[in-house]
Amino acid sequence: MHVTSAFAEFERSLIAERTRAGIAAARRRGARIGRPPARLDDNGLRDLKDQGLSVRAIAATMGCGSSTVQRRIGLRERDG
């Protein structure tokens, strides 16, 4: 049992090492790692907020998350 778990741990470390090497190689090639940023019109978000829409309604209208809306228009309180 101990030998099997030792091999599993070794294999897991190899996988992690290969993953880190792959990400580093992609960055050297100029690839962008991670989720792309949301492309939103910040002025449009503020206009919708000025019209009285909630953060969740704005997010649904713009097709993004409510945390993105809050971050972009500078809200910190919970608006629902």
DSSP file (Angstrom, degrees, kcal/mol; ACC not computed):
  #  RESIDUE AA STRUCTURE BP1 BP2  ACC     N-H-->O    O-->H-N    N-H-->O    O-->H-N    TCO  KAPPA ALPHA  PHI   PSI    X-CA   Y-CA   Z-CA
    1    1 A M     >        0   0    0      0, 0.0     4,-2.2     0, 0.0     5,-0.2   0.000 360.0 360.0 360.0 -43.7    0.0    0.0    0.0
    2    2 A H  H  >  +     0   0    0      1,-0.2     4,-2.0     2,-0.2     5,-0.1   0.881 360.0  51.5 -66.1 -37.8    2.8    2.4    0.9
    3    3 A V  H  > S+     0   0    0      2,-0.2     4,-2.1     1,-0.2    -1,-0.2   0.915 109.8  49.8 -66.0 -42.0    4.7    1.7   -2.3
    4    4 A T  H  > S+     0   0    0      1,-0.2     4,-2.2     2,-0.2    -2,-0.2   0.918 111.9  47.3 -62.6 -44.3    1.6    2.3   -4.4
    5    5 A S  H  X S+     0   0    0     -4,-2.2     4,-2.4     1,-0.2    -1,-0.2   0.844 109.3  54.9 -68.6 -31.6    0.9    5.6   -2.7
    6    6 A A  H  X S+     0   0    0     -4,-2.0     4,-2.2     2,-0.2    -1,-0.2   0.911 109.4  46.9 -65.8 -41.8    4.5    6.6   -3.1
    7    7 A F  H  X S+     0   0    0     -4,-2.1     4,-2.7     2,-0.2    -2,-0.2   0.900 111.6  51.5 -64.9 -40.3    4.3    6.0   -6.9
    8    8 A A  H  X S+     0   0    0     -4,-2.2     4,-2.3     2,-0.2    -2,-0.2   0.914 110.7  47.7 -63.1 -42.7    1.0    7.9   -7.0
    9    9 A E  H  X S+     0   0    0     -4,-2.4     4,-2.0     2,-0.2    -1,-0.2   0.901 112.3  49.8 -64.6 -41.2    2.6   10.9   -5.2
   10   10 A F  H  X S+     0   0    0     -4,-2.2     4,-1.9     2,-0.2    -2,-0.2   0.923 111.3  48.5 -62.8 -45.0    5.6   10.8   -7.6
   11   11 A E  H  X S+     0   0    0     -4,-2.7     4,-2.3     1,-0.2    -2,-0.2   0.892 109.2  53.6 -63.0 -40.2    3.4   10.7  -10.7
   12   12 A R  H  X S+     0   0    0     -4,-2.3     4,-2.2     1,-0.2    -1,-0.2   0.894 107.9  49.9 -62.6 -40.1    1.3   13.6   -9.3
   13   13 A S  H  X S+     0   0    0     -4,-2.0     4,-2.2     2,-0.2    -1,-0.2   0.870 109.5  52.0 -67.3 -35.5    4.5   15.7   -8.9
   14   14 A L  H  X S+     0   0    0     -4,-1.9     4,-2.6     2,-0.2    -2,-0.2   0.913 109.0  50.0 -64.9 -41.9    5.5   14.8  -12.5
   15   15 A I  H  X S+     0   0    0     -4,-2.3     4,-2.4     1,-0.2    -2,-0.2   0.930 111.6  48.2 -61.4 -45.5    2.1   16.0  -13.8
   16   16 A A  H  X S+     0   0    0     -4,-2.2     4,-2.4     1,-0.2    -1,-0.2   0.900 111.7  50.2 -62.9 -40.5    2.4   19.3  -11.9
   17   17 A E  H  X S+     0   0    0     -4,-2.2     4,-2.3     1,-0.2    -1,-0.2   0.915 111.2  48.1 -64.3 -43.6    5.9   19.8  -13.1
   18   18 A R  H  X S+     0   0    0     -4,-2.6     4,-2.4     2,-0.2    -1,-0.2   0.883 110.9  52.0 -64.6 -37.9    4.9   19.2  -16.7
   19   19 A T  H  X S+     0   0    0     -4,-2.4     4,-2.3     2,-0.2    -2,-0.2   0.938 110.4  47.0 -63.9 -47.1    1.9   21.5  -16.4
   20   20 A R  H  X S+     0   0    0     -4,-2.4     4,-2.3     1,-0.2    -2,-0.2   0.898 112.8  50.3 -61.4 -40.3    4.1   24.3  -15.0
   21   21 A A  H  X S+     0   0    0     -4,-2.3     4,-2.3     2,-0.2    -1,-0.2   0.892 110.2  50.2 -65.4 -39.5    6.6   23.8  -17.8
   22   22 A G  H  X S+     0   0    0     -4,-2.4     4,-2.2     2,-0.2    -2,-0.2   0.900 111.2  47.7 -65.6 -41.4    3.9   23.9  -20.4
   23   23 A I  H  X S+     0   0    0     -4,-2.3     4,-2.3     2,-0.2    -2,-0.2   0.909 112.1  50.1 -66.2 -41.7    2.5   27.1  -19.1
   24   24 A A  H  X S+     0   0    0     -4,-2.3     4,-2.1     1,-0.2    -2,-0.2   0.903 110.9  49.4 -63.0 -41.0    5.9   28.7  -19.0
   25   25 A A  H  X S+     0   0    0     -4,-2.3     4,-1.6     2,-0.2    -1,-0.2   0.898 110.2  50.8 -65.1 -39.9    6.6   27.6  -22.6
   26   26 A A  H  <>S+     0   0    0     -4,-2.2     5,-2.6     1,-0.2     4,-0.5   0.902 109.5  50.6 -64.4 -40.9    3.2   29.1  -23.7
   27   27 A R  H ><5S+     0   0    0     -4,-2.3     3,-1.1     1,-0.2    -1,-0.2   0.895 107.4  53.5 -64.2 -39.0    4.1   32.4  -22.0
   28   28 A R  H 3<5S+     0   0    0     -4,-2.1    -1,-0.2     1,-0.3    -2,-0.2   0.856 106.5  53.0 -63.7 -33.3    7.5   32.5  -23.7
   29   29 A R  T 3<5S-     0   0    0     -4,-1.6    -1,-0.3    -5,-0.1    -2,-0.2   0.577 124.2-107.4 -76.8  -8.5    5.6   32.0  -27.0
   30   30 A G  T < 5 +     0   0    0     -3,-1.1    -3,-0.2    -4,-0.5    -2,-0.1   0.555  65.5 153.7  95.9   8.4    3.4   35.0  -26.1
   31   31 A A      < -     0   0    0     -5,-2.6     2,-0.6    -6,-0.2    -1,-0.3  -0.439  45.6-123.1 -70.9 145.1    0.3   33.1  -25.4
   32   32 A R        -     0   0    0     -2,-0.1     2,-0.4     2,-0.1    -1,-0.1  -0.801  25.5-148.2 -90.9 125.1   -2.1   34.7  -23.0
   33   33 A I        +     0   0    0     -2,-0.6     2,-0.1     2,-0.1   -10,-0.0  -0.760  53.5  17.5 -96.7 136.3   -2.9   32.4  -20.0
   34   34 A G  S    S-     0   0    0     -2,-0.4    -2,-0.1     2,-0.0     0, 0.0  -0.394 101.7 -27.2 104.0-178.9   -6.2   32.5  -18.3
   35   35 A R        -     0   0    0     -2,-0.1     3,-0.1     1,-0.1    -2,-0.1  -0.479  67.8-112.6 -72.8 138.0   -9.7   33.7  -19.0
   36   36 A P        -     0   0    0      0, 0.0    -1,-0.1     0, 0.0     3,-0.1  -0.407  39.1 -99.6 -69.5 149.0  -10.0   36.7  -21.4
   37   37 A P        -     0   0    0      0, 0.0     2,-0.2     0, 0.0     0, 0.0  -0.346  40.6-100.9 -68.1 149.5  -11.2   39.9  -19.9
   38   38 A A        -     0   0    0      1,-0.1     2,-0.9    -3,-0.1    26,-0.1  -0.514  29.3-138.3 -70.3 133.3  -14.8   40.9  -20.3
   39   39 A R        +     0   0    0     -2,-0.2     2,-0.3    -3,-0.1    -1,-0.1  -0.823  42.3 152.3 -97.5 103.2  -15.3   43.5  -23.1
   40   40 A L        -     0   0    0     -2,-0.9     2,-0.8    32,-0.0     3,-0.1  -0.934  50.4-117.3-132.5 153.3  -17.8   45.9  -21.7
   41   41 A D     >  -     0   0    0     -2,-0.3     4,-2.0     1,-0.2     5,-0.1  -0.817  22.9-162.8 -89.2 108.3  -18.7   49.6  -22.2
   42   42 A D  H  > S+     0   0    0     -2,-0.8     4,-2.2     1,-0.2    -1,-0.2   0.867  90.2  52.5 -62.6 -36.9  -18.1   51.1  -18.8
   43   43 A N  H  > S+     0   0    0      1,-0.2     4,-2.4     2,-0.2    -1,-0.2   0.887 108.0  52.2 -65.7 -37.4  -20.1   54.2  -19.7
   44   44 A G  H  > S+     0   0    0      2,-0.2     4,-2.2     1,-0.2    -2,-0.2   0.881 107.7  52.0 -64.6 -37.8  -23.0   52.0  -20.8
   45   45 A L  H  X S+     0   0    0     -4,-2.0     4,-2.0     2,-0.2    -2,-0.2   0.926 110.9  46.9 -63.1 -44.4  -22.9   50.2  -17.5
   46   46 A R  H  X S+     0   0    0     -4,-2.2     4,-2.6     2,-0.2    -2,-0.2   0.879 109.7  54.2 -66.0 -37.3  -23.1   53.5  -15.6
   47   47 A D  H  X S+     0   0    0     -4,-2.4     4,-1.3     2,-0.2    -1,-0.2   0.920 109.0  48.0 -61.9 -43.1  -25.9   54.7  -17.9
   48   48 A L  H  <>S+     0   0    0     -4,-2.2     5,-1.8     1,-0.2     4,-0.2   0.889 111.7  50.2 -64.5 -38.2  -27.9   51.6  -17.0
   49   49 A K  H ><5S+     0   0    0     -4,-2.0     3,-1.5     1,-0.2    -2,-0.2   0.894 107.9  53.2 -65.8 -39.7  -27.2   52.1  -13.3
   50   50 A D  H 3<5S+     0   0    0     -4,-2.6    -1,-0.2     1,-0.3    -2,-0.2   0.774 100.8  61.9 -66.0 -25.7  -28.4   55.7  -13.6
   51   51 A Q  T 3<5S-     0   0    0     -4,-1.3    -1,-0.3    -5,-0.2    -2,-0.2   0.542 124.5-104.5 -76.3  -6.3  -31.6   54.4  -15.1
   52   52 A G  T < 5 +     0   0    0     -3,-1.5    -3,-0.2     1,-0.3    -2,-0.1   0.525  69.1 149.0  98.6   7.0  -32.2   52.6  -11.9
   53   53 A L      < -     0   0    0     -5,-1.8    -1,-0.3     1,-0.1     2,-0.1  -0.456  46.6-117.3 -73.4 147.1  -31.4   49.1  -12.9
   54   54 A S     >  -     0   0    0     -2,-0.1     4,-2.6    26,-0.1     5,-0.2  -0.326  25.9-107.6 -76.2 165.3  -30.0   46.7  -10.3
   55   55 A V  H  > S+     0   0    0      1,-0.2     4,-2.5     2,-0.2     5,-0.2   0.906 121.7  50.4 -60.6 -41.9  -26.5   45.3  -10.6
   56   56 A R  H  > S+     0   0    0     23,-0.4     4,-2.3     2,-0.2    -1,-0.2   0.889 110.1  49.4 -65.3 -38.4  -28.0   41.9  -11.4
   57   57 A A  H  > S+     0   0    0      2,-0.2     4,-2.3     1,-0.2    -2,-0.2   0.902 111.7  49.0 -67.0 -40.4  -30.3   43.3  -14.1
   58   58 A I  H  X S+     0   0    0     -4,-2.6     4,-2.8     2,-0.2     5,-0.2   0.926 110.8  50.9 -62.9 -43.5  -27.3   45.1  -15.7
   59   59 A A  H  X>S+     0   0    0     -4,-2.5     5,-2.1     1,-0.2     4,-1.4   0.910 111.1  47.7 -61.3 -42.6  -25.3   42.0  -15.6
   60   60 A A  H  <5S+     0   0    0     -4,-2.3    -1,-0.2     2,-0.2    -2,-0.2   0.899 113.6  48.4 -65.3 -39.8  -28.1   40.0  -17.3
   61   61 A T  H  <5S+     0   0    0     -4,-2.3    -2,-0.2     1,-0.2    -1,-0.2   0.907 117.6  39.8 -65.4 -42.9  -28.5   42.7  -19.9
   62   62 A M  H  <5S-     0   0    0     -4,-2.8    -1,-0.2    -5,-0.2    -2,-0.2   0.600 109.1-121.3 -86.3 -11.8  -24.8   42.9  -20.7
   63   63 A G  T  <5S+     0   0    0     -4,-1.4     2,-0.2     1,-0.3    -3,-0.2   0.890  74.2 102.3  75.4  39.2  -24.2   39.2  -20.5
   64   64 A C  S   <S-     0   0    0     -5,-2.1    -1,-0.3    -6,-0.1     2,-0.2  -0.781  75.7 -75.8-139.0-176.5  -21.6   39.2  -17.7
   65   65 A G     >  -     0   0    0     -2,-0.2     4,-1.7     1,-0.1     3,-0.2  -0.496  33.3-122.5 -85.6 155.6  -21.4   38.5  -14.0
   66   66 A S  H  > S+     0   0    0      1,-0.2     4,-2.6     2,-0.2     5,-0.2   0.839 112.6  57.9 -66.3 -31.7  -22.6   40.9  -11.3
   67   67 A S  H  > S+     0   0    0      1,-0.2     4,-2.4     2,-0.2    -1,-0.2   0.866 104.0  52.8 -66.5 -33.3  -19.2   41.1   -9.7
   68   68 A T  H  > S+     0   0    0     -3,-0.2     4,-2.4     2,-0.2    -1,-0.2   0.921 110.0  47.9 -64.1 -43.6  -17.8   42.3  -13.1
   69   69 A V  H  X S+     0   0    0     -4,-1.7     4,-2.5     2,-0.2     6,-0.3   0.936 112.2  49.1 -62.2 -47.0  -20.5   45.0  -13.1
   70   70 A Q  H  X>S+     0   0    0     -4,-2.6     5,-1.8     1,-0.2     4,-0.8   0.911 112.9  47.3 -60.0 -42.9  -19.7   46.0   -9.5
   71   71 A R  H  <5S+     0   0    0     -4,-2.4     3,-0.3     3,-0.2    -1,-0.2   0.907 113.7  47.7 -65.2 -42.0  -16.0   46.2  -10.2
   72   72 A R  H  <5S+     0   0    0     -4,-2.4    -2,-0.2     1,-0.2    -1,-0.2   0.866 117.7  38.4 -71.7 -37.1  -16.4   48.2  -13.4
   73   73 A I  H  <5S-     0   0    0     -4,-2.5    -1,-0.2    -5,-0.2    -2,-0.2   0.437 112.3-113.9 -97.6   2.3  -18.8   50.9  -12.0
   74   74 A G  T  <5 +     0   0    0     -4,-0.8     2,-0.3    -3,-0.3    -3,-0.2   0.753  60.8 151.1  80.6  24.8  -17.2   51.1   -8.6
   75   75 A L      < +     0   0    0     -5,-1.8    -1,-0.2    -6,-0.3    -2,-0.1  -0.689  19.0 171.9 -88.6 143.8  -19.9   49.7   -6.5
   76   76 A R        +     0   0    0     -2,-0.3    -1,-0.1     2,-0.1     2,-0.1   0.606  53.8  84.1-118.8 -27.3  -19.0   47.9   -3.3
   77   77 A E  S    S-     0   0    0      1,-0.1     2,-0.5    -7,-0.1    -2,-0.0  -0.377  89.4 -99.4 -77.2 159.9  -22.4   47.3   -1.6
   78   78 A R        -     0   0    0     -2,-0.1     2,-0.5     2,-0.0    -1,-0.1  -0.675  42.0-175.0 -81.7 126.2  -24.6   44.4   -2.5
   79   79 A D              0   0    0     -2,-0.5   -23,-0.4     1,-0.1    -9,-0.1  -0.985 360.0 360.0-123.8 127.3  -27.3   45.4   -5.0
   80   80 A G              0   0    0     -2,-0.5   -26,-0.1   -25,-0.1    -1,-0.1   0.419 360.0 360.0-132.1 360.0  -29.9   43.0   -6.0
